[in-house]
Amino acid sequence: MTTKVTFALYFGNRGFFPGELIADARRELIQALEKAGHGYIIMDEKATRYGAVETREEGRKYARFLKEHAGRFQGVILSMPNFSDENGAQAALSEAGVPVLVQAYRDMPGKMDFSHRRDSMCGKFAMCNVLRQCGIKYTIIPPFTVDPAEDLFQEHLRVFAGICRITAGMRRTNIGAIGARTSAFKTVRVDEIGLQRNGINLETFDLSAVFRMMKDSVTPEKLEEKKKNILEITEFKYPEEKLETISRFGVVVDKLIEDYELHAVAIRCWDELEISHGVAPCLILCELNERGIAAACEVDVANAIMMRALVLAGSTPPTLLDVNNNFGMDNNKSILFHCGPVPISLLKGKGATEEHLMFRKSYGPGSGVGINKGDFRTNLDITFGSAKTEDGKIHAFIGEGRLTDDNIEKEFFGTGVVMEHPRMQDIADFMGREGYRHHVSLAEGRNGWAVKEALSNYLGYEIHSFL
């Protein structure tokens, strides 16, 4: 997982404004990016008047600059130190192909005379108007005007970096469905063609092939490395052969990820692994999610997409949970739960490997070893959402909530936590009415705005917001 983004820097101009405004903007924006830890490319100051863009000819020159550096940047920051000419921007950015953040400087009391007044707010309206007319996608983040030197602009950069990572990462995404959808789980059906038309390629793998690879294609070195990785996230107190079986499965999944360049996986987690091998794959899901490879259980491909977006938004590990129980009489809270696929960074420490009680009941002791039971970190801000396909389109909802320290009794099976949101009943009603599955993806941090902006504005998903 990486947080760094490289931005192409664009500076607008209007001829009668003082040139020192452009020089200050170039310096201040570079300083802001360096403070945030991001990279940048910038056109030479001597290439145009003040190193800014005003005329169509200067815009075409900037377009050539972007073309020369194609693949090196994930977004453009369109800085407006003054009113700035929109015709130059049209010529410059019509083929940029990346998100564009429109940033406008503030006017300040005491600096409203002809030598200092910027009129950037007025110019930003004009700029956005023309960009929209020309079909150039752009982002504006409130407040409408903000200077790069302000601490607030660091938050703008954090959000816009997430937008850029999601947009770049989701346009070309490979997801692996490991095992067929369980017949009883029609809730997780998905439209492969609809996904493909949105840049998401789905590769499918039969469990029979996976089982054969577990037997024939796992080297001792890979096996020992995977065992070590698993023991770093759980207290394992079962026989060594159980750890070896789980590790073999993990090695095979890693090989599929490498061979097919997968960015996310959705795994058939029951009941073939349990019946044939006596293990559950939750520990592998934990480990994959901790590495930033979105891993959904129950072959929930659609939510693997949402998990992938959450990873890109905040560079934090995701998980997939059931919206499982109401929380007594408190209508703003719900218990989220799953057997044990939660990455360790969302837990208070190592988990403990346990046996899946449902499989123990159905198939006898020792049939479902591999869930990782742990205690969630609480009083934690999170971003959550879910996705589905319908009528050839990708639909999703997004929100931000909080994991609370409300107690869940020790007898509660699996790994659960209480989430609070002031519109919990609206969320439940929406999920029911719109046919969403009982799953939500979540990750630490408040990144909902970036997810919504990237998926709706730049990628064309149908997004409902609970922000």
N, C-alpha and C positions, 0 to 999 in steps of 0.2 A: 504494500500500500504506500502510495506517495502523495504528498500534499503539494509539492511544487508544481506550478504552472508557468509557462512562458507566454507573455503577452506581447503583442505588437502595439506600439504606442503611436497614436495619431493625435496631432494637435491642430485644431481648427483656428482660423483667423478671419478677421474682417479688416480690410485695408486701413481704415482711418483710426484704428485703435493702436495704442502704443506697443512697439515691438518688445519692450522689456517684459510685458505680460507673458509672452510666449517663452522667453528665456527662463523666467521664474518657474513656469509650469513644467518645462522639461526637467529642470533640476528637482523640483518638489515631487513630481510623480516618480522619478527614478529613486529618490530617497525613500518614498513610501513603499515601493516594491521591494527594495533591499531590506527594509525593516520587516516586511512580511515574509521574506524568504523566497520570493518568486523571481523568476527570470524575465528578461525583456529583450526585445529587439527594437531598434529605433533608427529611423532614417537620418542620414547625415544632416547636420544643421545647415550645411552649405548647399544642400540639394535644391532647396526652395527658399523663398523669402522667410527668414527667421526659422527655417526648419519646420514650418507649418504648412497646412494645405488650405488654399483659398479658391483658386481657379480650377476649372476643369482640367487644364493642362497639368497643374500640380497634382490634381487627383489622379490622373492617369500615371503620373510618375510614381505616386505612392502605390497604386495598383501593381505596377511593375516590381516595386520593392517587395510587396507581399508575395508575388509570384516567385520571385527569386529565393524567398525564404520559406516556401511552402513546406509544410510538415514540421517546421520548427516552432510554431506557436499554436496555442489552442484557443486564443481569444484576442479581441482587439479592445483597447481602451481608447475611446474617442473623447479626448479631453478638450473642453471648451473654456479657455482662459478669457474669452470675450464672446461676443455674439456668434461669430464663426459662420462661414459661408456653407450652406447646405449643398450647393451644386458641386463643389469640389468633393464633398463627402460621397455623393452619389457615384461619381466617377471612380473614387478610390476604393469603395467597399462593395460594389455590386457583385463581385465574385470572391469576396473574402471567405465565405463558406464556414465561418466560425461565429460564436456569439460576440456581440458588440455591446460593451458597456458605455452608455452616454453619461459622461460626468461633466457637470457645469460648476464653475466657480461661483462663490457668493459675492454679492456687493455688500459693502460694509459702511455704516455711518461714518462720516468724515472723509470718505473717499468716493464721493458721488459727483465730483467735478468732471469736466470733459477730459482731463488728463488721466483720471483714474477709474472712471465708471466702466463697468464691464458689459452690462446688459446680457449676461450669460443665461439668465433665467428665460428671458424672452427668446433668445436664440435657440435654447434647447427645445422650446415648443416648435419652432420652425424646423429645426433639425429632425425631430421625431416625426413631424408631419411628412416631410419629404422622404425620409427613410421608409415610412409605412407606405406611401404612395408607390415607391419603387420596389416594394416587396423585400426590403432588406430587414431581416429580423434584428431586433435590438432589445436591450434590457435597461430599465431605469429602476433604481433602488432608492426608496425614500430615506432621508429628505431629498427633495428635488435638486437642491444645490448643496454642494459640500466641497471643501478644498482638500487636496491630497495630503496636506500637512496635518489635518485634523485626525485625532484618534478614531473618530467615527468612520473615516475612510478605510481604516484597517478592517472594520467589520464589512464594509462594502467589498473589499478585496477578498475576504474570506468567503462571502456568499458567492461572488462572481467566479472565484476559482472553482467552487463546487459545481456551478452551472457549466463551466467549461469542461471539467472532468467528466461529468455525466453526459454531456452532448457528444464529446469525442468518443467516450467509451461505449455508449449505447448505440451509436450508429453502426458499429460493426461488432456485434456480440455473438459469441458461440456458447450455446448452452448444451450440456449433456444430460439426457434423460437416461439414467442407469436403471434399467428394468422397466417393464410396462406398467401403466397405471393399473392399480388394483381395481378389479371390476366393480367392487362395492363403492369405490370413491369416484362417482361421476362428478362430484364437486370440483375435481381438479382437471377436468377436461379442458383442452386448449386448442386453438386454431393455428396449426403450424404454418399454413399459407399466409394467414394474417400476420403472424410474427415475421415471416420472411420478408414480407412487403414493408415491414418497419425496420429492416436491417438486422433482425435477430434470426440467426441460423440455429436450428435444433438438430443435434446428432443423437441417435438412439442406440442403445446397447442392450442386448438381451442378457439376462442374468446367467443363462447357461454358459455364455462366452466368458462372463466375469468369473464364474466358478472354475472354469477350465484354466483361465489365466492364474487364478489363485493357487492352483495346483502345480502348474507347469512353468510359470513365467516370473516367479519372484526370486530374486537373488538373495543369498544370505546377508550381503551387505545392506541392501535396501530393507530387508526384514528387520535387522537389528536397529537400523536408523529409525524406522517407524515405531518400533517398540519404545525406544528412547523418547521420541516425540510424545507418544501417548502417556508415558509415565510422568511427563512434565506437567500434564494437565489433570491428572486424576490419581487417587489412591486406589491401587488395583490389588485386591485380596483374593482373587480367584485363581484357579490352576493356570500354570504357564501356557498350556495349550489353548486356553481361551484368548489370552493376550496375543498368541501367535496367529490365531485365526483372524482376529480383528485386524491385526497389523497386516496380514496378507491382503485382506480386503482393501485396506488403506493404500497399500503399495499399488494395487491394480487401479484403483481410482486415480491415483497420482499419474500413472502411466497414460490412462485415457485422457486426462487433462493435458498432459504434455504432448501426446501424439496428435490430438485434435485441437490443440490451442484453445481449450475451453476456458471461459471466464466465470462460469457458474455451472453448478450441477443440481439436478433434482433426482433423488434416489428412492427407489422402491425399498422401503425399510422393513416391510413385513409381507408374508410370513415365511418366505423361502429361506432367507438367511437363518432364521430361528429354527425352522424344521430341519434343514439340511446341515447346518453348521453349529447350531446352538448358541448363536450370538446375535446381538442387535448392533446396528451401525452407528449409534448415536455418538460414540467417541470420535469416529471419523468425521462426522458432521461438525462436532465441536472444533476439531483440529483444523479442518478446512476453513471454517468461518473465522477462526482466529488469525489465519494467514491472509484473510481478505478475499478468499475464493468463496463466493456466495454458495452455500450448500443447503438446499431445502429438502425436507423429508417428504414422504408420501407422494413423490413425483409431482410436486406442485411447481410446475415449470413457470407459471405466471408469476408466482411469488419469488421465484429465483430471479426474475427480472427486477422486481421491486427491491430485493435484497442487493442486487448488483448496483442499482441506482443509489441506494443508501451508502454502500461502500464508497462509491465514487464521490458522493456529496461531501462526506466528512472524514474519509480515510479511517473509519472505525469499523470493527468487526460487526456483522449483522447476526441476527438469529430469526427463526420462524417459530411462532407460538400460536396456540389455539386461543381464541377469545372464548374462554371455557366456562366461567361461572360468574353469576352476579355476586356482589359482595354485600350480603345481607340486605339491609334497607337503604344502603347508600347508593343512590342512583347515578352518582358521578364516578363510581369505581367499578372495576371488573377484575376478576382473576385471570391472568394470562398463564398459560401452562404448556409445557411439552415434556415428553419423557426424559430428555436429557441432551439436546443438541446445542446447548448454549455455550458460546465461546468463553474461555476463562476470564477474559478481560471484563466481561459483564458480571462475573461472579466475585465474591469476596476473597476467593483463593481457589486452590485446587478443589475439584469435585471429588466424589467417591463413586467408584464403579459399583453398580448394583444390577440386580436381575430384574428384567421387565416383568411386573406382576401379572399382566394380562397373559403373557406367554407361559409364565409359570403355571397359571391356573388352567390354561388350555392344553398345554403340551407337557407339563411336568417340570420339576426342578432342573435347572441348568440349561433351559432352552432359550433364554433371552438375555444372556450376560452382555452388558455393554452400554447400558444407559449411564450417563454421568450426572449424578444428582448433586446439586450444589445450592448455595444460598446466593440469590441475586444481590448485587449492590443496590442500595435503595437511596431515596431522596435524589434520584438521578433523572435529569432531563433527557428525554428521548424523542426521536422522530419515528413515526410508525406509518404504515400504509399497506395497501394490498392492491393486486392487479388481477385483471381477467381479460379474456378476449371475447368480443361479441360483434357480430356483423362485420367481420374483417378488420375491426379496429381494436387497439389496446386501450382499455379503460382502467383507471386507477383512482384511489383516493389517498389523501395524505393529511397528516396531522402531527401535532406535537403534544406530548403528554409528560407525565412524571411517574416514575416507579416509586411507590411509597413504602414506608416501613411498617405498614399494617401487618399484623401477625396472621399467618396461615397455619393451622394446626399441624403438628409434626406428622400426623397420620396421612396427610395429603400426599398422594403418589406423585412422583416425578419432581420436576423443578418448576415452581410456580412463583408468581409475584403479583402484587396488586398494582394496576395502572389507574391513574386518576386523570380525568379530562372533564371539563365543565359541561361538555355536550355528549357525554357517553351514551345517553339514551338516543340522541339524534344519530350517532354513529351506528349503534345497533340497529336502529330503524332503517337507516340507509343501506346497511349491509343486507338486511333481510329483504327489503323491497327491490333492491337492484341486483340481487342474486349473487352477491359475493360469497366466497367460501368462508369458513369459520376461522381462517388463518389471518394473522397480520405479521408482516415483517417489521423489525425494529432495529434501531442502532442508537448508540449514545449520541447526544448532542442535538441542538436545535437547528436542523438543516432542511426543514420542510419547505421554506420559501425557495431555496435553490432547487430542490427536487421538482416542485411544482413548475417553476419557471422553465427549467430545462426540458422536462417531459412534455409540457403543453406548448410552450412558445416555439422551441427549436425542433422538437421531435414529433409534434402533432398528436400526442396521446390525448384522450378525453379525460380530464382530471377534475375531480371534485375535491374541494378544500375544506378541511376542518381546522385551519390555522387561525 
